[in-house]
Amino acid sequence: MSLFSKLKSGSEALETAKQVQDETHKTQTEIELLKDKVEKLTQICHSLWQIIMENLHLEEAVLEEKVKEIEELDEAPPVQCVSCGRPIHIKKRKCVFCGAGQPDRGFFNTL
């Protein structure tokens, strides 16, 4: 292998390393932004939780039970679209495939 080809492959490796480093930095920045957003949403949820308990005079156990119900719906198996028959999540009001409106399956009444 000639000295020129070694230099060329070395510079290509450095360029690739720089691209990977830049991409890693970008990803780390995005992760930090997401962490900040999650923290902000956590604070908002906690505040709303307190307002609900205080203004509606609900016990924390009632709210925790509602959270549990919603979590169970998130794990529910898909249902069939009334129009195209393709599987969609129970919480979808419209089919993501054909756009057809779906009947109320009780989820929106539980909130």
Secondary structure by P-SEA (a helix, b strand, c coil): ccaaaaaaaaaaaaaaaaaaaaaaaaaaaaaaaaaaaaaaaaaaaaaaaaaaaaaacccaaaaaaaaaaaaaaaacccccccccccccccccccccccccccccccccccc
